[in-house]
Each structure stands twice: as C-alpha cells, then as structure tokens.
Amino acid sequence: MTEMRSMIEDSAVRLFGDLVTQESLKAFDAGRASPLLWAACVDAGFDKALASEQHGGIGANPSDVFTILHAVGYYAAGIPLGDTMMANWLLSQAGIAPPQGHVCLMDPHAQTKLSSTGGNSFPEETFSALLSGVAWADNAQWGVTVSTAGGSSRVLLLELETGHNVIRKSGRNGAAEPFADLVLTNAKVKQAGPIAWINAHRAIRHLGAMSRSAQLVGALERVLELSVAYAVERVQFGKPIAKNQAIQHMLAVMAGQIASARAATIAAFGNGEPNGFDVAVAKLRTSEAAGISAATAHQVHGAIGFTHEHNLHFFTRRLWAWRKEFGTDNWWAGELRRSVIAAGPSAFWPTLVARRQPECTTLPLSREIHV
C-alpha cells in the first residue's frame, strides 16, 4: 500500500466512524443532512482528492480513493461526495479548476434533449437540456457534463442557480437521497475544456458507475456484517440460528457475491482514465450482488429486519437505490455485450487475462467469518 493510500484510508475510517451515527442516519431520512459531515470531508480534501495539485487537489490515483467511496457506502453517509469527487476529477483533467461546493454529474445518456450555441463546433456559450433523475442535483451549486461534436469532446461546467434558466423538480430515491429533474434553457456555460479520454463521450456515466460500485461494495459488506452478527446472536430452539446449515449456506452465498463484486470494482479503479469494459463488469457485478444480498439479509433477519428501528434498512435501501443509478443492469449488460462483440472472438480471452488488478484495500471489514 502506498503512503498516500494508507493516509487516505486512515482518515476515512476516523472521519466517517466519528461523524456517522444512528442519530445522524435518522436525521438524514427526515431531511436534515449533516453539514458537519460535508464540511469535514471538504477539510480533509476528499472532494478534490483526484484533482491535480495545480487545481487544489492532491493528485491521487483512482485506486487511492476507492476506500473513501467504500466508506460512504459502509457508513451509509448521506453526502454527495462520490459525485463531487468524480466531477472534480473530470474538470481537472479538462484543465478546469474545480469550484467550491457540491458538484453533480449530469449524465448525457439520461437526457431527452440537448442543444448548445456551438452547434456542431466549439466553443459552447449556452447549454440547453432536459435531464431526468440527476442524483444529488436538488441543491447542487454546480453541474458537470460532456458535450461531443466533430469527434471531439469537451467538459462543461455550469452554474446551477435556480431561476437563471434553470428549473428543478426535486425528489428523493428509496434511500431518501435527493435527486432532481433539470430543465436548462440556454444556461450559461461557466467554463469548458477539452478531454482526450478514449470514451470521453461516456465519461459521466463511467465515473458515476465507478462511484456507485464502490459505494455498493461498502454497503454490501456492512449488510453481511449485520447479518452474521444477528445470526450468531439470535437463538431459536436452544441454539443460534447461525448453527443452522441453511443459514450458513445463505451467508456463504452472500459472502461469495460480495467478494466477486469487490474484486470487479477494484479492477475498475485503475490508475488512469476509466476503462469501459471494467466499469461495465463492476456495475453489473455489484448490482447483481446487491439484489441477492439484500434479499438474503432480510431473510436471515426475519421480521425484525423490516422494522424502521433496526439498522438494516439504512443499507438495503441504498443497495436498491444505487443499483439503478448511472445505468441499469440491462444498460450495462448491453454495453458489455457490444464491447465483446466489437473486439471479436480472438481478442476476448487475451484481453480478459491481460487485465491487472490495482492494489486497493477496503476498510478492515473483509475478515474471515465464523459462525
């Protein structure tokens, strides 16, 4: 583990462990997000961790920040850290200094209309679009998207000030996290810069999927811990239900699902621009594991797992919500299928085995399970 990665992991464990409590989780569900948590993340430099030092960041690699996003999921932290971090990385890559405040990822694939004064050429001066279900856009000060014309792509930074050609229709997902439908009519582009990534036109979706995959892994590991703990503590017919072979099998299946989801997601967090194939595998694998593990966890917990008083729902609701964001299972399966077909049968196996997994650690959660 690099020194930077170790420092980031230690900081994330302390910060989220201290500030995310059951009381804060309940307050978030009631619409009272913690400003202290966001301020602490900004003070720690987490929001700009991937931006270059020239742009006020620390120049970390994606594999260095995996543990931060993992912690967002493990602690069910109600903050837009993942989206802001990824948006600021994209801005920095395009030569734009990230702004202060919360930045949302405006996915071009989620829009029904797009136009700009640049037409088929650059630069854009205004931006018009109708976007649905933009995560964390309810109170975002800034939005980032990518515009492609003539084979080139540019990153656009927009100021999302309601009333200035910006209309929002706010809502909340199943985890009580805010989103908004955005209507942008000739909204002014604050800054724009070129981006030379291979799949730049899909950068927003790739970055959002990376963030959600890491968060899903964190939440999945927490759900497994809660399920094992409950199975060991819950006594029925004179013995813990964890001694029941059927329960052991259910927990083992869940652990296997999470292990493969973690491995796929770590592979997507390389040390450079997102790789479409790896991101597709990570999002598909974590989403599938989320569905299986959430159902299994509630089976293990029985009726108590469905009560609001138990902590399980804080994490399973996020599993269900995050698996739908930045591309559904069907969308990513289609993306993976197209990339495999385009490469041809002779390239599939060599390409697959040539992939190297970066060294990423998670919080100290993935330990041996004894039941």
Salt bridges, closest charged atoms under 4 A:
ASP29 OD2 - ARG317 NH2 2.56
ASP64 OD1 - ARG5 NE 2.91
ASP83 OD1 - ARG212 NH1 2.71
ASP107 OD2 - ARG205 NE 2.65
GLU124 OE1 - ARG154 NE 3.89
GLU159 OE1 - LYS190 NZ 3.68
GLU161 OE2 - HIS164 ND1 3.79
GLU177 OE2 - ARG318 NE 3.82
GLU221 OE1 - HIS70 NE2 2.90
GLU221 OE2 - ARG262 NE 2.55
GLU225 OE2 - ARG367 NH1 3.51
ASP278 OD1 - ARG355 NE 2.43
GLU288 OE1 - ARG285 NH2 3.00
GLU325 OE1 - ARG212 NE 2.50
ASP329 OD2 - ARG323 NH2 2.92
GLU335 OE2 - ARG202 NH1 2.26
GLU335 OE1 - ARG338 NH2 3.09
GLU368 OE2 - HIS370 NE2 3.74
